[in-house]
Amino acid sequence: MTPAQLQPLRSIEFEILLTLAEGERHGYAIIQEIEARADGHLRLETGTLYRALRRLLADGLVKPSARRPAASDDDHEDERRRYYAITPAGRQAATAEASRLARLVNVARAAKLLTKPTKG
């Protein structure tokens, strides 16, 4: 599938791709990053994360990473942790989704549903 065929992405899938666009992460680190970005407005369950990761893997938008951080970089080093990385197709899909959402925000502003720029 092409990135355009995957639009719109599920919000959890977009959140995962946003997180992995910043660098490889293991599952728990993905959860922590998404929850921190949501400023307490989203509680992500482990099962939800891994179901979404399976879909993203199947669609070729993420891939498992063989890399492991140095022990000093990961205070909870665990050999069982699986790390994930965004693929070029995943980056294209995330870019397409971000553009789609930006267009919707512009429409909402034009309709006076949003009067102030959102905090980032």
C-alpha positions in Angstrom: 0.0 0.0 0.0 1.1 3.5 -0.6 1.0 6.2 2.2 -2.0 7.8 0.4 -3.9 4.5 0.6 -3.4 4.4 4.3 -5.0 7.8 4.9 -6.4 8.7 7.3 -4.2 7.0 9.9 -5.7 6.0 13.2 -4.8 8.5 15.8 -2.7 6.0 17.8 -0.8 5.0 14.7 0.0 8.6 14.0 1.1 9.1 17.6 3.4 6.2 17.3 4.9 7.4 14.0 5.4 10.9 15.5 7.3 9.3 18.4 9.4 7.1 16.1 10.2 10.0 13.8 12.3 11.4 16.7 14.3 8.1 17.0 14.0 4.4 17.7 12.1 3.4 20.9 11.0 0.4 22.7 7.3 -0.1 23.6 7.3 1.3 27.1 9.3 4.4 25.9 6.7 4.9 23.1 3.9 4.8 25.7 5.7 7.3 27.9 6.4 9.7 25.0 2.8 9.7 23.8 1.4 10.2 27.3 3.8 13.1 28.0 2.9 14.8 24.7 -0.8 14.4 25.5 -0.2 16.2 28.8 -2.2 13.8 30.8 -5.2 13.6 28.4 -4.4 10.1 27.0 -3.7 6.9 28.9 -2.3 4.3 26.5 -2.7 0.7 27.4 0.0 -1.8 26.5 -2.3 -4.0 24.4 -3.5 -1.0 22.4 0.1 -0.1 21.6 1.1 -3.5 20.5 -2.0 -4.0 18.3 -1.2 -0.7 16.6 2.5 -1.7 16.2 1.4 -5.0 14.6 -0.7 -3.0 12.0 2.2 -0.6 11.4 4.6 -3.5 10.9 2.2 -5.3 8.6 1.8 -2.1 6.5 5.6 -1.6 6.4 5.4 1.8 8.3 7.7 0.6 11.1 10.3 -2.1 11.5 11.9 -3.9 14.4 15.3 -2.5 15.2 18.3 -4.7 16.1 20.0 -1.8 17.8 20.2 -1.6 21.5 21.3 1.5 23.4 24.4 1.5 25.6 23.6 0.6 29.2 24.3 4.2 30.3 21.6 5.4 27.8 18.9 3.1 29.0 18.7 2.8 32.8 16.2 -0.1 32.5 18.1 -2.1 30.0 16.4 -5.4 29.3 17.4 -7.8 26.6 13.7 -8.7 26.0 12.8 -5.2 24.9 12.0 -4.8 21.2 12.9 -1.6 19.6 11.1 -0.1 16.7 12.1 2.4 14.0 10.1 4.3 11.4 10.6 3.3 7.8 10.7 5.7 4.8 7.1 4.7 4.0 6.2 5.4 7.6 7.7 8.8 7.4 5.8 9.5 4.2 2.5 8.3 5.8 3.1 10.5 8.8 3.9 13.5 6.7 0.8 12.9 4.6 -1.3 12.6 7.8 0.2 15.8 9.3 -0.6 17.7 6.1 -4.2 16.3 6.1 -4.7 17.4 9.7 -3.1 20.8 9.0 -5.7 21.3 6.2 -8.5 20.4 8.6 -7.2 22.9 11.2 -7.2 25.6 8.6 -10.8 24.8 7.7 -11.7 24.9 11.4 -10.0 28.3 11.7 -11.9 29.6 8.7 -15.1 28.4 10.2 -14.1 30.3 13.4 -14.0 27.0 15.4 -10.4 27.9 16.4 -9.6 31.5 17.0 -6.2 31.1 18.6 -3.2 29.1 17.4 -3.0 25.8 19.4 -0.2 25.3 21.9 2.6 23.1 20.7 
